[in-house]
Amino acid sequence: IGRAVARRAHAFDMRILYTKRHRLSAADERLLGVEYRELDDLLAEADIVSLHVPLEDATRHLIDARRLALMRPGASLINAARGAIIDEEALVSVLAAGRISAGLDVFAAEPHVPAALLELPNVVLAPHIGSATQQTREAMTRVLVDNILAASRGGSLLTPVPA
């Protein structure tokens, strides 16, 4: 997928910036056609920012009021990761001011969606449809069945949920 995206991006002369904990090798960056940036620099430079990180202590409110202020006017923020990665109150404020737009697949206190988001013209809300493919749903069903079978046999669950 990375190579196809990179090839297509070059056809449209689009630059793809990325950030992550461990930077790719220079060879991989060239192969994929991507450029590394520290998060704050990426936010200040990118027209579209798409978040795909796990929710951990280090990523909770990773995108806060300070970082939202770094984004370019007219930029778009897409969150398909976890709701609490963004300080939702700060996001609502920035969106209400019309400074940026957003596409949100997740929310901080699901299933609750902040009422202010429902009326904003610069927000697309699409709760949890990112996994709505036949292949993904079949895989999810397989994990569910395997967990049920493991529990019925007194075994350990494959994906236990902490209390």
N, C-alpha and C positions, 0 to 999 in steps of 0.2 A: 504494500500500500504506500509506504513512504516514497519509493522510487516513482510510482505512478503520479503521486501528488507533486513530487518535485518536477517531473517532466512537464506536467500540465501547467504548473506554476510558471516555469520558464517560458512556455508558449504564450502566456499572458503577461510576461515580464513582472511577475509578482514576487516580492521578497517574502520569505518565510523565516520568521524569527522564533527562537525557542529558548526556554530556560528549564533547567532541571537540576537536581542535586549534584549529579555527576555529569559533567560536560562530555559530549561525544568526542571521539577522536577527530582530528582534522580531516582524515581520510573519509570518515563517515559523514561529516558535515558536507564535504565536497560531493560525495556520492548522492546524498539526499537533497543537496541544494539548499541547506539551511544555515542560518547564522545565529550564533549564541549571543545572548544578552543576559545580564543580571536582571532580576525581576523588575526593579524600579525603572531601569533603562528601557526594558521591553514595554512596560506600561506607557511610558512617555512617548514611545516611538510608533507603536502599533496602531493600526486602524481597527483591527478586530483582535480581541483577546479571547481565547477559548481555554477554559480551565478543565484539567483532567488530572486531579491529584487526590490521594486518599485523605480522609479526615483523620488527623492526628493532632496531638497537642500543638505541634509546630505549625500546622496548617489551619487551625481554627482561627477565623477572622484574618487569614493571610491577606485578603483584600479588605482593608479597613478604610476609614475616611481619608487618611493620608495618602494611601495608594490610589484610591479612586480619584483624588484630586490630581494625581500625576497623569491620568489619562487625557488624551487629546480631546478637545471639544468635537463632538460628532462621532467619536469612537463607539464601538459596540463591544459589550462584554457578554460572553456566553458561559453559562455554568451548567455543565453536564456531569459534575463530580458529586459534591455534597453541599447542601445548603449552607451549613455553618462555616464553610470556607470563606464566605463573604459576610461582612458585617451588614446584615440585612437592613438595619435601621439607617445606616450611612448610605447604602445603595438606594433605598427609597428616596432619601433626600436628594441625592444627585440626579436620579431619574426624574423626580418631580420638578427639578429645576430645568430639565430638558438638556442638560449638558452632554449626556451620553445616551445610548440605547442599550437594551439588554434582551437576551434570550435565556430564559430560565427553565430548566428541566427539573430542578430540585429547590427545596425551600428549607429554611432553618428549623422550623417546627412543624414538619409534615404530619398530617395532611393540611395543616393550616397554611393558607396563603394570605399574606398581609393584604388587607382590604385596599390599601392605597395602590397596590400593584394592579388591581383589577381594572382600574379606570384609566391607567396611563396609556397614551397612544404610542409610546416609544418602547413598549415592553411586549414580548411574545412569551406567553406562558404555555408550556407544553409538558405538564407533569409526567415524568417517567415514561415517555414514549421512546426513549433512546434504546431500550432493549426490546422494542416491539417488532422483532423479526421472527419468522418461523423457526429458524435455526437456534436463536437464543432462547426462545420460549420452550423449545423441545429440550434443550440442555438444562434449563431451570427445572423442568418437570422431572427429568432424569435424576437430578440431585435430590429433589423432594422425595421421589420414590425410594432412592437409595437410603436416605435418612430414615424414612418410615420402616424400611426393612431392617436397618441396623438397630433401631429402637425396639422393634418387635422381637429381635433376637437377643436383646440385652447388651448389644455392642455399643461402641462409641459412635456418636453422630459425626458425619463428615463435616458439617457446618453448624456447630453448636452456637446458640445465641446466649451470651452472658446474661445473667439475671439482672 
